[in-house]
Amino acid sequence: MTIESIRTVAVLGAGTMGNGIAHVFARRGYIVILRDVEESFLVRARQTIGQNLDREVKKAKIEEGDKPKILARIQMTTDFSQIARADFAVEAVPERLDLKLSVLREADKLLRPEVVLASNTSSISVTTLAAATGRPDRVIGMHFMNPVPVMALVEVIRALQTSDETFHMTMALCERLEKKPVAVNDAPGFVSNRVLLPMINEAAFAVMEGVATAEAVDAVMKLGMNHPMGPLELADFIGLDVCVNILDVLYEGFGDPKYRACPQLRKMVAAGWLGRKTGRGFYGYAK
Ligand SMILES: NC(=O)c1ccc[n+]([C@@H]2O[C@H](COP(=O)([O-])OP(=O)(O)OC[C@H]3O[C@@H](n4cnc5c(N)ncnc54)[C@H](O)[C@@H]3O)[C@@H](O)[C@H]2O)c1
């Protein structure tokens, strides 16, 4: 399979990441088959993509007339069998191993054998995911960042089994999407979360120990280190539950206590203070 022969891309899951991934492929001329389990999720995804395209028109990133063309390239479906036409596939279903395995196994049965199956997982071993399919050399991690239409990085994760051909094609495909792919090998947290989450965790420890307020920790990192967002503001954006889950992956994956999640983070998750999405985390948000 060559990169030139990729015309139609299946995106599995139309949530936060899936709608963004569909958006960037369609913006670059690909036909997208966007699959989710319920019609209402697809309706919501189309609305979100429409709003994000409007923003791009305002910023002159695309022309007004491009919007309907881009939307027309995204075919929404709840019927899994529709993905059989795809020349490349990206899964973006929720971060649960059992769910990812079942979706990948099903997709593996439906897609032509030569098609690459990429996962947008942020913490699950791509090697484990690859091993669950009959095409382990054509499985790879494509870790897009949120919000996908805006963020340049794609962390491209090579599973132990990923072939050179799959790897080079995926890197080239990211370039075609006008993204900046960075290659990493499969390891807990890859690079992005292995470096980011200990910083967020340490910031939470500093607050728990009364070293400084959340505002002060974030101000130090923004004003002193030139970070556009403070670590705790970012944690609220990511979701504190997601942060704790990723820390647990690092803790278990390396067996190293330096990754143990801050008890205060766990307590906040137990209280349902998950950050922006619940209106309360380290900061309060109007709902
Ligand atoms: N949200 C982020 O900031 C972020 C960043 C990078 C990577 N990720 C990763 O991206 C993936 C998706 O995360 P998200 O935040 O978009 O989740 P989400 O919950 O917003 O969306 C997931 C979507 O998948 C759908 N889904 C569930 N089962 C399905 C199935 N069998 N077939 C098709 N669709 C199905 C759900 O209905 C939902 O709409 C996860 O692996 C996550 O770790 C998330």
The ligand as an SDF file (V2000), in Angstrom:
LIG
                    3D

 44 48  0  0  0  0  0  0  0  0999 V2000
   -9.2390   13.9620   25.0500 N   0  0  0  0  0  0  0  0  0  0  0  0
   -7.9310   14.1550   24.9330 C   0  0  0  0  0  0  0  0  0  0  0  0
   -7.3940   15.2190   25.2970 O   0  0  0  0  0  0  0  0  0  0  0  0
   -7.0600   13.1130   24.2970 C   0  0  0  0  0  0  0  0  0  0  0  0
   -5.8030   13.4720   23.8160 C   0  0  0  0  0  0  0  0  0  0  0  0
   -5.0250   12.5100   23.1550 C   0  0  0  0  0  0  0  0  0  0  0  0
   -5.5030   11.2180   23.0240 C   0  0  0  0  0  0  0  0  0  0  0  0
   -6.7260   10.8810   23.5380 N   0  0  0  0  0  0  0  0  0  0  0  0
   -7.1800    9.4980   23.3540 C   0  0  0  0  0  0  0  0  0  0  0  0
   -8.1420    9.4860   22.3180 O   0  0  0  0  0  0  0  0  0  0  0  0
   -9.0780    8.4250   22.5400 C   0  0  0  0  0  0  0  0  0  0  0  0
  -10.4900    8.9870   22.5240 C   0  0  0  0  0  0  0  0  0  0  0  0
  -10.6030    9.9510   23.5510 O   0  0  0  0  0  0  0  0  0  0  0  0
  -11.7380   11.0800   23.5280 P   0  0  0  0  0  0  0  0  0  0  0  0
  -11.3200   12.0950   24.5410 O   0  0  0  0  0  0  0  0  0  0  0  0
  -12.0130   11.5050   22.1270 O   0  0  0  0  0  0  0  0  0  0  0  0
  -12.9750   10.2440   24.0900 O   0  0  0  0  0  0  0  0  0  0  0  0
  -14.5490   10.5980   23.9600 P   0  0  0  0  0  0  0  0  0  0  0  0
  -15.1990    9.8700   25.0720 O   0  0  0  0  0  0  0  0  0  0  0  0
  -14.7460   12.0560   23.8030 O   0  0  0  0  0  0  0  0  0  0  0  0
  -14.9620    9.9160   22.5530 O   0  0  0  0  0  0  0  0  0  0  0  0
  -14.9640    8.5430   22.3260 C   0  0  0  0  0  0  0  0  0  0  0  0
  -16.0900    8.2240   21.3710 C   0  0  0  0  0  0  0  0  0  0  0  0
  -15.9800    6.8450   20.9850 O   0  0  0  0  0  0  0  0  0  0  0  0
  -17.2930    6.3440   20.8750 C   0  0  0  0  0  0  0  0  0  0  0  0
  -17.2840    4.8760   20.9130 N   0  0  0  0  0  0  0  0  0  0  0  0
  -17.3940    4.0390   21.9660 C   0  0  0  0  0  0  0  0  0  0  0  0
  -17.3580    2.7630   21.5460 N   0  0  0  0  0  0  0  0  0  0  0  0
  -17.2370    2.7830   20.2040 C   0  0  0  0  0  0  0  0  0  0  0  0
  -17.1670    1.7880   19.2070 C   0  0  0  0  0  0  0  0  0  0  0  0
  -17.2130    0.5060   19.5170 N   0  0  0  0  0  0  0  0  0  0  0  0
  -17.0430    2.1920   17.9020 N   0  0  0  0  0  0  0  0  0  0  0  0
  -16.9790    3.5010   17.5920 C   0  0  0  0  0  0  0  0  0  0  0  0
  -17.0570    4.4810   18.5040 N   0  0  0  0  0  0  0  0  0  0  0  0
  -17.1820    4.1320   19.7890 C   0  0  0  0  0  0  0  0  0  0  0  0
  -18.0310    6.9830   22.0260 C   0  0  0  0  0  0  0  0  0  0  0  0
  -19.4330    6.9250   21.8250 O   0  0  0  0  0  0  0  0  0  0  0  0
  -17.4790    8.4090   21.9790 C   0  0  0  0  0  0  0  0  0  0  0  0
  -18.2520    9.2540   21.1360 O   0  0  0  0  0  0  0  0  0  0  0  0
   -8.6630    7.7700   23.8510 C   0  0  0  0  0  0  0  0  0  0  0  0
   -7.8460    6.6850   23.5590 O   0  0  0  0  0  0  0  0  0  0  0  0
   -7.8740    8.8590   24.5450 C   0  0  0  0  0  0  0  0  0  0  0  0
   -6.9300    8.3510   25.4540 O   0  0  0  0  0  0  0  0  0  0  0  0
   -7.5190   11.7930   24.1620 C   0  0  0  0  0  0  0  0  0  0  0  0
  1  2  1  0
  2  3  2  0
  2  4  1  0
  4  5  1  0
  4 44  2  0
  5  6  2  0
  6  7  1  0
  7  8  2  0
  8  9  1  0
  8 44  1  0
  9 10  1  0
  9 42  1  0
 10 11  1  0
 11 12  1  0
 11 40  1  0
 12 13  1  0
 13 14  1  0
 14 15  2  0
 14 16  1  0
 14 17  1  0
 17 18  1  0
 18 19  2  0
 18 20  1  0
 18 21  1  0
 21 22  1  0
 22 23  1  0
 23 24  1  0
 23 38  1  0
 24 25  1  0
 25 26  1  0
 25 36  1  0
 26 27  1  0
 26 35  1  0
 27 28  2  0
 28 29  1  0
 29 30  1  0
 29 35  2  0
 30 31  1  0
 30 32  2  0
 32 33  1  0
 33 34  2  0
 34 35  1  0
 36 37  1  0
 36 38  1  0
 38 39  1  0
 40 41  1  0
 40 42  1  0
 42 43  1  0
M  CHG  2   8   1  16  -1
M  END
$$$$
